[in-house]
């Protein structure tokens, strides 16, 4: 009989040796050994080796039998059954995973489409901004070219100064505005405000009168347009010398001349210009023959057989960005403006 102590290793250094079975008192139970003190017995090793060898022999025999038997043999039938079962399991797994895979693909495509949309939107915005900027620059260049033409054609009594409209009031935007030129640029009250003819009246190359300066600061000035209710201009049609009457504007900014004799010959779209007359003591600030607008309607016979003539200005104040200021230069022009 093998001694129990034969399978117990010596304890590691520094640990006390386990109590010997012979030293235990009668009835005492020997203490349990920690796992590191237990050895695999030769019997267990033999069993494990036998199991591995047996599995190897079974595998060899099964492979040999599978190769040698016919296609309708037991092993082949078993293989087919296993393959069929595996195929079904695979189909079920694929069907179960497909929604997840499709959902992930949809999410990825959606994210890609969103990124492409944002990128294309930025490109469109940039192209639109470039196009608008180019259009604005082109319009600005056209305005300046036309303004220069008006400056070159300014009457000898006036000095032309180019100005830009920098602000408008919250109300009456079509009646008043502020320009970026002032006393430092020689601007005075009652200086005239014009815009280019732009071929609207081929018979003349004069600019179109749109208003006058009413207040001047050091670097800015306020202007009123002809659509202001303060407008009072002696007017006539371009192709006649007969005075129509006094051109005024109503609260809506519509220009008209009342009290025109019914016997006076009128035609629609006749150009309307300034007469340029006043009194000896108060001259008109407007020189003669400056374009204002055209006859858009007439009628409404009043008492005494007079007519009311509707006049549409050639230039819409709402669309103005750049104007030309005619500053009085000679004594006559300054007298018209009331500054001498």
C-alpha positions in Angstrom: 0.0 0.0 0.0 1.3 3.4 -1.0 2.0 5.9 1.7 -0.3 9.0 1.4 2.6 11.3 2.0 4.4 10.0 -1.1 2.3 12.2 -3.4 2.9 15.4 -1.4 5.6 17.7 -2.6 7.8 19.6 -0.2 6.2 23.0 0.6 7.7 26.1 -0.9 10.4 27.9 0.9 9.2 30.0 3.7 6.0 28.0 4.3 5.5 25.6 7.2 5.4 21.9 6.4 2.0 20.3 6.6 1.3 18.1 9.6 2.3 14.5 9.1 -0.5 11.9 9.3 1.4 10.0 11.9 1.6 13.1 14.2 -2.2 13.6 14.1 -4.1 12.6 17.2 -6.7 9.9 17.0 -9.9 11.2 15.4 -8.2 14.3 13.9 -8.8 15.1 10.2 -5.7 16.0 8.2 -5.9 19.6 6.8 -6.9 20.1 3.2 -4.0 20.8 0.8 -4.0 23.9 -1.4 -4.4 23.2 -5.2 -0.7 23.9 -5.9 0.2 21.0 -3.6 -1.9 18.4 -5.6 -0.3 16.3 -8.3 -2.1 14.6 -11.3 -1.8 11.0 -10.7 -0.4 8.6 -13.4 -3.8 7.0 -13.6 -5.5 10.3 -14.7 -2.8 10.8 -17.3 -3.4 7.4 -18.7 -7.1 8.0 -18.9 -6.6 11.2 -20.8 -4.2 9.7 -23.3 -6.6 6.8 -23.9 -9.5 9.2 -24.6 -7.4 11.2 -27.1 -6.1 8.0 -28.8 -9.7 6.6 -29.0 -11.0 9.8 -30.6 -8.2 9.7 -33.1 -8.9 6.1 -34.0 -12.6 6.9 -34.4 -11.9 9.8 -36.7 -9.6 7.6 -38.9 -12.1 4.8 -39.1 -15.0 7.3 -39.9 -13.0 9.0 -42.6 -12.0 5.6 -44.1 -15.5 4.3 -44.0 -16.8 7.6 -45.5 -14.4 7.3 -48.4 -15.1 3.7 -49.1 -18.9 3.6 -48.8 -21.3 4.4 -51.6 -23.0 7.7 -52.0 -26.2 6.4 -50.4 -24.5 5.1 -47.4 -25.1 6.0 -43.8 -22.3 8.4 -43.4 -23.1 10.2 -46.7 -26.7 10.4 -45.7 -25.7 11.9 -42.3 -23.4 14.4 -44.0 -26.3 15.5 -46.3 -28.6 15.9 -43.3 -26.0 17.9 -41.4 -25.3 20.1 -44.5 -29.1 20.6 -45.1 -29.6 21.5 -41.5 -26.6 23.9 -41.6 -28.0 25.5 -44.7 -31.3 26.1 -43.0 -29.6 27.6 -40.0 -27.6 29.8 -42.2 -30.7 31.0 -44.1 -32.4 31.8 -40.8 -29.4 33.7 -39.6 -29.1 35.6 -42.9 -32.9 36.5 -42.7 -32.5 37.6 -39.1 -29.4 39.8 -39.9 -30.7 41.2 -43.1 -33.0 43.9 -41.5 -30.1 45.1 -39.4 -27.7 45.1 -42.4 -30.3 46.9 -44.6 -31.0 49.4 -41.8 -27.3 50.2 -41.4 -26.9 50.6 -45.2 -29.9 52.9 -45.3 -28.5 55.0 -42.5 -25.1 55.2 -44.2 -26.6 56.2 -47.5 -28.8 58.8 -45.7 -25.7 60.3 -44.0 -23.8 60.3 -47.3 -26.7 62.0 -49.1 -27.0 64.6 -46.3 -23.3 65.4 -46.6 -23.6 65.7 -50.4 -26.6 67.9 -50.0 -24.8 70.2 -47.6 -21.8 70.4 -49.8 -23.8 71.1 -52.9 -25.9 73.7 -51.0 -22.7 75.5 -50.0 -21.5 75.5 -53.6 -24.9 76.8 -54.8 -24.9 79.5 -52.2 -21.3 80.5 -53.2 -22.2 80.6 -56.9 -25.3 82.6 -56.2 -23.4 85.1 -54.1 -20.8 85.4 -56.9 -23.5 85.9 -59.5 -25.2 88.5 -57.3 -21.9 90.2 -56.7 -21.1 90.3 -60.3 -24.6 91.6 -61.2 -24.3 94.3 -58.6 -20.8 95.3 -59.8 -22.1 95.4 -63.4 -25.1 97.5 -62.4 -22.9 99.8 -60.4 -20.5 100.2 -63.4 -23.5 101.0 -65.7 -24.8 103.5 -63.2 -21.4 105.2 -62.9 -20.9 105.3 -66.7 -24.3 107.0 -67.1 -23.6 109.3 -64.2 -20.4 110.4 -65.8 -22.3 111.1 -69.0 -24.7 113.3 -67.0 -21.7 115.1 -65.4 -20.1 115.7 -68.7 -23.4 117.2 -70.0 -24.0 119.4 -67.0 -25.0 123.0 -67.9 -22.1 125.5 -67.7 -23.8 127.2 -64.7 -23.4 124.1 -62.5 -20.6 121.8 -61.2 -21.5 118.1 -61.2 -20.7 115.9 -58.1 -21.4 112.2 -58.0 -23.1 110.9 -54.8 -24.5 107.7 -53.4 -27.7 107.3 -51.4 -26.6 106.0 -48.0 -29.9 105.9 -46.1 -33.6 106.5 -46.3 -36.2 107.2 -43.5 -38.3 104.4 -42.2 -41.4 106.1 -43.8 -41.6 108.1 -46.9 -38.7 106.1 -48.5 -39.8 107.4 -51.9 -39.7 111.0 -50.9 -36.5 111.6 -49.0 -33.0 110.2 -48.8 -29.5 111.0 -47.5 -26.4 111.1 -49.7 -22.7 110.8 -48.9 -21.7 114.2 -50.0 -21.9 117.4 -48.0 -20.6 120.9 -47.5 -17.0 119.6 -47.7 -17.7 118.6 -51.3 -19.3 122.0 -52.1 -22.9 120.9 -51.8 -25.3 123.6 -51.0 -29.1 123.8 -50.4 -31.2 123.8 -53.5 -28.5 122.0 -55.5 -30.2 119.8 -58.1 -30.4 116.0 -58.1 -30.4 114.2 -61.4 -30.0 110.8 -62.9 -29.0 109.7 -66.4 -31.5 110.0 -69.3 -30.6 106.5 -70.4 -32.2 107.0 -73.8 -35.7 107.5 -72.3 -36.0 110.7 -74.3 -33.9 110.4 -77.5 -34.7 114.0 -78.5 -32.4 115.3 -75.7 -29.4 114.1 -73.8 -30.2 116.1 -70.6 -30.4 114.2 -67.4 -33.6 113.6 -65.5 -34.5 115.8 -62.6 -35.4 113.8 -59.5 -35.2 116.3 -56.6 -33.2 118.9 -54.8 -31.0 119.2 -51.7 -32.8 120.6 -48.7 -30.2 120.3 -45.9 -26.4 120.1 -45.8 -24.0 118.8 -43.2 -20.3 118.6 -43.3 -20.1 115.2 -45.1 -23.7 114.4 -45.9 -26.8 116.0 -47.2 -30.6 115.4 -47.3 -32.5 115.4 -50.5 -36.2 115.4 -51.4 -37.6 113.8 -54.5 -40.2 115.2 -56.8 -42.7 112.8 -55.3 -42.6 114.9 -52.1 -45.7 117.0 -51.3 -43.5 120.1 -51.1 -42.9 119.9 -54.9 -44.0 122.9 -56.9 -42.5 123.2 -60.3 -43.6 125.2 -63.3 -43.8 122.6 -66.1 -44.6 122.3 -69.8 -44.3 119.6 -72.5 -41.0 119.4 -74.3 -42.3 120.1 -77.8 -44.4 123.2 -77.0 -43.6 126.5 -75.4 -46.9 126.8 -73.6 -46.8 126.4 -69.9 -49.0 123.6 -68.6 -49.1 124.9 -65.0 -47.7 124.1 -61.6 -46.6 120.5 -61.1 -47.4 119.2 -57.6 -47.4 115.8 -55.8 -50.2 114.4 -53.7 -49.9 112.3 -50.5 -49.4 109.1 -52.6 -46.5 110.7 -54.5 -48.5 111.0 -57.8 -47.5 114.0 -59.9 -50.1 116.1 -61.7 -50.8 119.5 -63.2 -54.2 121.1 -62.6 -55.9 123.9 -64.5 -54.5 123.0 -67.9 -56.7 124.7 -70.6 -58.8 122.1 -72.4 -57.9 123.7 -75.7 -54.2 122.9 -75.3 -53.0 120.1 -77.5 -51.8 117.1 -75.4 -50.7 113.6 -76.3 -49.9 110.6 -74.1 -46.2 110.1 -73.4 -45.4 113.7 -74.2 -42.1 114.5 -72.3 -42.7 117.0 -69.5 -39.9 119.5 -68.6 -39.3 122.5 -66.3 -40.1 126.0 -67.5 -37.5 127.6 -65.2 -39.4 130.7 -64.4 -40.2 132.4 -61.1 -40.5 135.9 -60.0 -37.9 138.7 -59.8 -37.8 138.4 -56.1 -37.9 134.6 -55.9 -36.5 132.7 -58.9 -37.2 129.0 -59.5 -34.3 126.8 -58.3 -34.9 124.7 -61.5 -33.4 125.9 -64.7 -35.5 125.5 -67.9 -35.8 122.3 -70.0 -34.9 119.7 -67.4 -36.7 116.4 -67.9 -39.2 115.4 -65.3 -41.5 112.7 -66.7 -44.2 112.1 -69.3 -47.9 112.6 -69.7 -49.5 109.4 -68.6 -53.2 110.6 -68.6 -55.3 113.7 -68.8 -59.0 114.4 -68.6 -61.5 115.2 -65.9 -62.8 118.4 -67.4 -63.1 121.0 -64.6 -65.3 124.1 -64.4 -64.2 126.5 -67.1 -63.1 123.6 -69.4 -59.7 123.0 -67.7 -57.9 119.6 -67.5 -55.9 117.7 -65.0 -52.8 116.1 -66.5 -51.2 113.1 -64.8 -47.4 113.0 -65.0 -45.3 109.9 -64.4 -41.7 110.6 -63.5 -39.0 109.0 -65.7 -37.0 107.9 -62.6 -38.5 105.9 -59.8 -37.0 107.2 -56.5 -37.2 103.7 -55.0 -34.7 102.3 -57.5 -32.1 105.0 -57.1 -28.7 104.2 -55.7 -26.4 106.7 -57.3 -27.2 110.3 -58.3 -25.6 113.4 -59.7 -25.7 116.6 -57.8 -25.6 119.8 -59.8 -24.0 122.4 -57.5 -24.6 126.1 -58.5 -21.4 127.6 -59.9 -22.2 130.9 -61.5 -23.9 133.9 -60.0 -27.2 133.1 -61.9 -27.3 129.6 -60.7 -26.5 130.7 -57.1 -29.3 133.2 -57.3 -31.7 130.5 -58.5 -30.7 128.4 -55.5 -31.2 131.4 -53.2 -27.6 131.4 -51.8 -26.6 134.8 -53.2 
